[in-house]
Amino acid sequence: MKRNKGKLINSDKRIIGYFTTKNNIFKRNRIVKCSKIPFFMFGVKAFIVPYEIDKKISIPIFQTNEEISYEENDIIAINTDGYCVSLWENNSKHNAFYVTDICNSKCIMCPQIADGESKYKDCLELLDYINLNKIKNIGITGGEPTLEINKLVELLEKIAKKSPNKKVHILTNGRQFSNIENVRKLSNIKNIQLSFGIPLYSNIAEDHNYIVGAEKAFEQTINGLYNLAKYRQKIEIRIVILKQNYKILTNLSEFIYRNIPFITNVALMGLEYHGNAETNYNEIAIDPKEYEQELYETVKSFIRYNIIVDVYNIPFCLADERIHEFCRDSISTWKKGFLDICYSCSKKEKCSGIFETSFIHSKNINPYKEKE
């Protein structure tokens, strides 16, 4: 997420509000970025100002000299640890509720850097600020959202009450769904359209368990998938491609076809080299160019099995041209970027780009040119 380091004055509590550079006195709960403290302060929750501004007022002030890149009406938070962060980008299609850092897996390529805290309370507060009627789809992610199943139910029920029949996609490892009572709790929520994104990294239990860093994870996930199917829930299978599994992708596609044919779609995903993925880089790293043929064969395999397939996080120039129609602009707006070389590319507007959060990028990135 976007964030800025600074100093919070006049408050010992977290502040949430709408970012603005316009001090509109008719807009409540606004956090105003300005070069000097204005005369009218009604409805202001905080001011974002340069360090040299230290006017004595009772309203909280966040001092920073860093460049502020939030857009008008983004929902932001000023935390007591001295960071101002974006929580919900007004013009983004990739917003999600990050509900927890806590996880029961330790994936060797996980990009998250977490502090092991639940964020459900913060998300329930954030929901009060969001106009859900403007949003087509909502994401919920973590950590592992289902570890605190009752809090997840509370959040979903609040979403359903605020905006009935909203589509909500939950990213989860699926292991907690091996307990069918957890599936029942979510399935009993009325006026909401749920779907689940669940990872499966190998058709071999030992390999999947090694990648996710948890014993019995494969068994639990498969049982969870079947329990979700009993309640007719929509399921997306997510496959992150790394050195440990790129050679068996077509085998995995056959396993999915024969054993979990009730899924709605599959996402094949490139790596984000951050967090554990950076730490374990030498063990897991593989350039998409190195598995270009395997990826093509796997996409072709899913098509043959009549399973909807998408390719996430892989730029057009690193994928076989025959699967470009399956490559999606998938990277969250706050993480997405391009290399300097990309700005002359004729396919840039529809490309996934690269993860700005990754500490390294492919040396095989090259721009497409329009043919004369």
C-alpha positions, 0 to 999 in steps of 0.5 A: 500500500502507499504510505508516507513516514512522518510525525503525528501531533495532537493525537494518540489514536489512529485517524481514518478519513478522506484524503483531499487537497480541497478544504470543503467545509461541507465534507465531513471526515476529511484529511486535508493536505495543505501548505499552511493551516486554513482558517476553516477547520469544521469537519476536518479530522487531520491536516497533512503539512510540511515539517516546518508547519507547527501551528498550535491547534487542537486538531491532529497534524501529520507532518511529512516532507515526503511526496504525497501520491494519494488521490482525491477521496482516497480513504487513508489512515494516519497511524500512531507509529508515524505512518500515513497509509492508503486503505482504499483507493477511490479510482482503483479496481483492485481494492481489498480488505486486508483483514489479518497478518495471521496465517497458518501456512508459511509459503516459501514465496509469500510476498507479505511482510506481516506483524502477526496482528488481526486487522478485522476491527480496522476493516469494520471501521473502514467499511463505514467510510466506503460507498459500496454502491460504487464498487462492483467487486470486493476482495478480502485477503490476508494472512489467512482470513478464515482463522477468525471465522466469526470475525469474517462472518461479522464483516461479511454480514455488515457488507451484505447489510450495507449493500445487498448482493455484493460480489465478494472474493475471499483469498484463502488457503482453504485449509479451515474449510476441511471443517465443514462447520466453517463452510456452513457459517459462510454459506448461511450469510444472506444477500451476498455473492461469495467466491473463493480464491484457493491455491494449489501448487502441485498434484503431489501432496509432499510438494504442495506441503513443502511450498506452503510450509505446513504438514497435511496442507494438501489434504486439508485444502482438498477436503476444504474444496469438496466441502465448499462444493457441497454448498455450491460455492464458487471456487477459483484455483490459484497456481503461483509458478516457481522453480518447484512446480513449473515442470509439472503444471500440465500434470496439475491441470489434469489432476484438477480436471479429474479430481476437482472439476467443479471449480469455476476457473484457474489463475496461473500467476507470476511471482512477486519477489518480496517478503519470503520470495525475496528471502528464498529467491535463489531457491524459488526464482525462475524467469517466465521466459524459462517456462514460456513453453510449459505455460503455453502447454498448461493454458492449452490443457485447461482449454481442452478440459473446458476450464476457464483460465487466466494468466496473472502478473506476467507481462506480454513480452514474457509470455508466448504470443499464443496465450496473450488473450489470457494475460490479464492486467492483474497487479494492484494499482499501488504495486503496479509499475513499468520499467523505463524500457516499457514506455515505448511498448505498443501493448503497455496499456493492456499489460500487467506491468511489473511489481514495483515491490519486487527487488528484482525484475526479469532481464528479458523484458522488451517492448513490442513495436507496432509493425510497419 
